[in-house]
C-alpha cells in the first residue's frame, strides 16, 4: 500500500490545490481526470507523475528528482502538455529538468521532443526507437494534425540516440539504466530502471486497454518476462496509476486473454468484422477499462498476426 498525494492543478492556474487520497498504489481510478494532474508517490518522494488532460489521452510522463536536476521520462502527446509538464515539474521540485528519455515510437512519447529541446533539455532514446519515429510520425500526422493543430508538431524533432544497446544515462545527479528491448506494442522499446522503479511506457497499462496496433502479442509477452527478470518493486505504466510488480502479471493475463479470444474465432483471412465485434465484447466484459477504442485498431492486427503465424507453422 502506497499513500499517494495528488497535486491537482487546473489548466492555466497560478496556485495549486492539494488533495490526499487513500487509494492503494495501482488501485483503480475508473474515472480518468479531465484536467492534467501531478502525483507524488511517497514510497519515494523523488518520483512523480504528470498526467495530461483527457484531450491528450490521459498520458503519463514521469520524473526522477536528483540532487542537481530532474530526469523526465516521455515527452507528451500535445505541445502544450509538454510545456505544462516541464513547468509543473520544475515548480514542484524547484529544480531544472536536464534530461528526458523517450521510451518508444508513439506520439504520446516523442511529440514533445522539440519543446524540450528548445528549453535546453537533452532528449534521448535508443537508435532502434529513433529510426522508427519518422514513419510513425508521418502516419499519425495524417490522423491527428488537423484535429489538434497548432498543438501537434507538423515537423518531427528527433531525440538524440544513446546507441543500440542497454546503457546507463545520467543527468542531475541521477543515473538510470535504459534497457533496449525488442518488439512489443511498438517496433522497439526502451525500458528505464532506477532504484527498484520500472518505467515501461505502454508495454504496461493499468485500468486502460493496451495499444495492440501491430498485433505482436507473443513478442510483447516476452518483454513482460524480461521486465519481471529485472525484479522491480514499483511499475509506472504509460497510462493509468502506478503500482507494484503485479501490474506485470495483470498485463500478461490481459494479453493472453486477448490472444485466446481471437484464437477462439479460428481466424482466417479476410478479417471478419462480426468476429471482431464478438471478441471486443468479450474483452470489454472481462476488462471494463478506459479507451476500448484502442481495440478497434488492435484486434484486426492480432487476428492477422495469428493467421500469419498459423501459415508459417504449416
Secondary structure as GFF3:
##gff-version 3
##sequence-region A 1 314
A	DSSP	beta_strand	4	8	.	.	.	ID=ss1
A	DSSP	beta_strand	17	21	.	.	.	ID=ss2
A	DSSP	beta_strand	37	41	.	.	.	ID=ss3
A	DSSP	beta_strand	47	51	.	.	.	ID=ss4
A	DSSP	three_ten_helix	54	56	.	.	.	ID=ss5
A	DSSP	beta_strand	60	65	.	.	.	ID=ss6
A	DSSP	beta_strand	70	73	.	.	.	ID=ss7
A	DSSP	alpha_helix	79	93	.	.	.	ID=ss8
A	DSSP	beta_strand	97	101	.	.	.	ID=ss9
A	DSSP	alpha_helix	107	110	.	.	.	ID=ss10
A	DSSP	alpha_helix	113	118	.	.	.	ID=ss11
A	DSSP	beta_strand	122	125	.	.	.	ID=ss12
A	DSSP	alpha_helix	127	148	.	.	.	ID=ss13
A	DSSP	beta_strand	160	161	.	.	.	ID=ss14
A	DSSP	beta_strand	167	171	.	.	.	ID=ss15
A	DSSP	beta_strand	174	181	.	.	.	ID=ss16
A	DSSP	beta_strand	189	194	.	.	.	ID=ss17
A	DSSP	beta_strand	197	205	.	.	.	ID=ss18
A	DSSP	alpha_helix	217	229	.	.	.	ID=ss19
A	DSSP	beta_strand	234	239	.	.	.	ID=ss20
A	DSSP	alpha_helix	246	263	.	.	.	ID=ss21
A	DSSP	alpha_helix	273	286	.	.	.	ID=ss22
A	DSSP	alpha_helix	293	312	.	.	.	ID=ss23
###
